[in-house]
């Protein structure tokens, strides 16, 4: 499938103009005749030109979303049309595969990769996904796309190991896994392109930028986010307990809804971000990644919990829609490790509206450490 060819000619031309503008500034970074393109800028330009949703801050498998399509954005040198590029990282998961035999290790890593794709699909209601690639070549950019597919674990073959990497393939793509960096790579065979266009590199881009210094035009979107914080999906000792937090539905006492959960708000959070949330029991709106909204509030003794109102809404999303747990099935640390997340990122839009996204392992811990160090 081709996303690019289905967009309007106006959007395609705008996208190419954005790329040509950034590519023309390449002499700021390099003397090469091949235009330079920083991947974060490429992501922003793609989303702006095609009115796509930017997922790059979400630590998920895709960088953008357009309706029910997930899009992984890549930019790399053309080379021999057989470039190897990183598609996933598993640094935090070494304990799950490090001591396995060669074949079992690759099967485990492939399963983790597939689980991450499933997780992102569930999170954003994505039905199909593609890689959209901007290929850098001598004096030009080229556009290439291909479908993102799960690794066909039953068809894995040709497993071979060198000192630094493990190579394998299924019946669709070729892969390699870097042992030192714990990164999964995929080969992109690019014999044909959807579009090719030239880039005129400015000889002295700094002087050109200086002449435009008083102009306030920008092709980048201005953020609507006022503040950002992180919360853990675990309790004390980084443990997911059987009867609290994600498993509040399993707590003793009163009869509870099977979807009742809360996200812990540790004491340290209140110490270093005391005014981030509204006061206890004040209801505010939380925007989910799938664009649905739920009402939530800070509650419980010590304001230690972020909970939805009604209390089943948050659990329906977390436990059923995203983690795909059955009613009565406990969430565990293994549940979080499988998907490579153990925290959520909360973006504050204003005092009555917030957004939530998942964050990679140790995000909350690193957040608190940074706050302490910056006092």
N, C-alpha and C positions, 0 to 999 in steps of 0.2 A: 504494500500500500504506500502511496505517496501523499504525505501531508502538504508538502510544498506546492505541488502542482494543483492542489485543490483550492489554494488561496487565490484571492483576487489578484489581478495583474498589478493593481495599485499597491497592495500590500507587499507583493514580491519586490516591486521596484523600490519601495520605501526601505525594506529590509536590506536590499543591495546597497542603497545609498548610505545607510547607517554603517554597514561593513566597510564600504569604500572610504568613508570619512575616517573611521578609526584606523583602517589599514594605511591611509595616507600619512599617518603620524608615526610610522614604523621607525623612522630614523631617530626618534627619541630613545629607542631601546636597542637598536641594532643597525649595522651597516649593510645588512643582507638585502638582496633584491627580492627576497621572499617576504611579503608583508607579515607583520607581527600581529597577533590577536590574542589578547588575554581572555581566558575562558569565562571569567565572571562578567566581563563587558559583553561578550557574545551572548550570554544568557539574558542579560538585560535588554539588549537590542532585539533579540528574538521575541521576547514577551511583549515588548512595546509595539513592534511592527505588526504582529499577528494577534494582538489582544489576548495573549495567553496568560494563564495564571503562573506566577513565579513560585516554584516550590524549592528553590535552591537553598533556602534557609532551613529547610525541614529535615535534613539528614535522612532523606528517603531515596528510593531507587531512581526517581525521575527528577528532572530539573524544571519541568514545565508541564502544564496541563491545559488542553483545549477541549472543553466539553468532556467526553468520556475517554479521551485519548491522553495517555501518558507519554512524555517526550524526554528522552535522555539526550542532552546536548553535548557534542564533542567538537573539538577543534584540534587539528594536528597536521603535520607535514605530509605531503603526498608520498614522497619517497618512491618506493617500488609498487605502490598500490596494494600493499599487504601489511599495513601498519598494525602493530600490537598496542592496544590501549587498555588502561585500567577501567574496570567496570564495577568493582566492589572491593571493600576492604574488611578484613576480619581480624584485626589486631587484638580486639577484646575477646575473641572467641578461641584463642589458641588452646585453652584447656579442653575444649570440646573435641579437638582433632589431633593435637600435637603428638600423642603417643599411639595413634592408630597405625595400622599397616598402610602401605602406599595406596592400595585400592580403596580401602575403607576411608582413608583420609580424603581422597578426591570425592568419593560419594558423599561424605559428610559435608564438605565444603560446597558441593553442588546443591545439596539439600538446603543448606543455609541460604545460598543465593536464591533458590526458588522461593523459600519462605519469605525472604525480604521483598521479593516482587509481589507475592500474595498479600503481604502486609500493606504495602503501598497501594495496591489495587483496592483492598478493603477500605483503607483510610480515606481515599479520595473518589471512590465509586468509579474506578477506571476499568474499562472493558478491553481496550487494546493499547499497545504501546510501540513506539518506534525510537530508533536513534536518528537524530538529525545532526549531520556532521558538516562543518565548514572546513574544507581541505585547503591548506595553505600551499601554494605553488609559486613558481617564479613569476612575479608580477601579476598574480591573479588569485582569486578565491574560487573554489568549486563547491557545489552543494551535492551532498550524497545522503541518502536515507535507506534504512533497512529495518525490518521488524525486530523488536526485542522479543526473544523467546526464552521460556524456561529451559534449563539444561535437561535434556532427555537422559535421565539417570540410567534407565535400562539400556541405553545405546552407547554408553561411555566405552571408549576403546582407545587403543594406542597409548596407554599410560606409560610414561617414561620419565625418569628423574635424572637431573644433572645436579651438580653441586649446589646450585642456587635456585633451581626451579623445577616444577613438575609440569609436564606437557600432557594434554589429552584432548580428545574431541568426542563429540557425539555425532549424530547423523545430520547435523545442521552446521555447527560452527566449530572452530578450533579455539582452544583455551590454553592458558598457562597460569600457574600459580607461583608467585614469588615467595620462597620460604623465608627470606630475611625481612621482607616488608609485609608479609601476610596479605597480599593483594591478588585479586583474581583479574586476569587480563584476557581480552578477546581479540582475535585477529579480524580486522576489517578489510575485506577484499573489495576494492573500489574500482572496478574496470570501467564503469560508466557513471556519468554525473547528470543530475537533473538540471544543473545550470552552471555556467562558467562566465565570469566577468572580470575585467581587468581592474587593477588597483594602481593608481598613480601616486607613488611615494613622494611626499614633499621633501625637497632637499634640506630646508631649514625649518622644521616644524615648530621649533621653539619661538622663532621670530613671528611665524604666522599666528601662533596662539597668543603671543604678547599683544599683537595688534587687535585681537578680539577680546581682550581682558575685561572690557567694560560692558560687553554684551552678556546678557543673562539668559540666553537661550541654552537649553540643554535637551538632549534626547533621552535623558534618564528620568524615570519617574521619581517624584518626591514621596518620601515615606509618610504614611499616616500614623505610624507607631510612635507613641509618646515615651514608652519605657518597656523594658523586657526583663523578665525574671524566669527562673527555673524552679521546678518542684520535683521531688523524687516520687517514684511509684512504689517505693519500699519504705519500711519502717526503720527502727533503730538497728544498728549493726548491718545496714544494707540488706535486710531480710524482708521478704514478702511473707507476712504472717497469715496463718490460716483463718483468723477470725477478726481481721481488721483491714483497713485500707481497701485494696482490690477485692478482698474477701470479707468485707463487712457484712454481706448477706449471710455469712456463716457464724456470726457472733451469737453468743448466748443471750438469754433474756427474752425480750418481746419477739413476736412473730415478725419476720422481715421479708421484704420482697427479694426474690432471687437475683435481682439486678442491682440491689443496693450496694454502692461502693462510695468511697471517698478518696481523694488525693491528699496525702499527708502534707501539712504545712509545719515543718519543724520549728523549734524555738529559735534557732539561728536565723531563720528567714525573717521572723518578726523583728529580731534584733537589728539586722542590717537593711531590711526593706520594710520599715514599719508602716509606711503610707502607700504601699503598692496597691493593696486591695481596699475596697470599702470596709467600713466597720462590720463587726460581727452581726450576722442575721439580716444584713441589707442585701436584697436580691439584685443581681446584675446579670447582664447578657454575656454568654460565652459562645463565640462563633467556632464551630467545629470545622475541620479541614474539608469535609464534604459539603460545606456551605450551609448546613443546618444550624439552627440556634437552639440553645437550651438556657434555662434560667438556673443560676447557681448562687451560692452564698458561702461565706466563711462561717463555720459553726463549730460546735462542741466546746468543751472546757479548754481554756487556753487558746481558743481560735485555732485549733490544731488540724482542722479538716476543711477541704474545699468539696462541697457536696451539691448535687443538683436539687432542684425543687420543681416537680416531685423527685424523690430520691432515686427512682429507678432509671431516670433518663440518662444519667452519666454512665451507669453500668450497661445499659442496653447498647450504647455506643462502644465503650471500651471492651467489655467482655464478649459481646455477641458479634457486633459488626466488624471490629478490628482484630481482636485476638481469636475470634471464632471458637470460643470455649462453649461447651454445652452447659445448660443449666445444672448447677450442682457440681461442676468441675472446678477445682481450685486453681486460681492463678498462682504461679510459682516463680522463683527466680529464674528457673529454666525457661519459662514462658517468655520472660523479658530478654534473656540472653539469645534465645533463638532468633528473635527479631532485631537484635542489636540495639535495643533501647532500654533505658531504665529511668528516664526522666521525661518531663514535659516542659516545653517552652511556652510561657504565657506572655503574650504581647498586649500591652495596655494601649487601647485606642483613646479612651477617655475614662472618666470615673464610673461610667455605667456600661461600658462595652469593652470586652477583651476577646482575644483570639487564643486558641490552643493548638499546639503541634507537638509531635513527639520529638525527643532529642536523644542523641546517641548515649552510650554507656558513660557514666561518670560526669555527665553534664552538670548535674546539681552540685556535686562535690567540687568541681572546678569553679563553678559560679560562686559558691560560698568562699572558697579560698581567695578568689580574686577580690571579692568584697572586703575580706579581712585585710588583705595586703594593701588595699587602696585607702584604708582609713588614715 
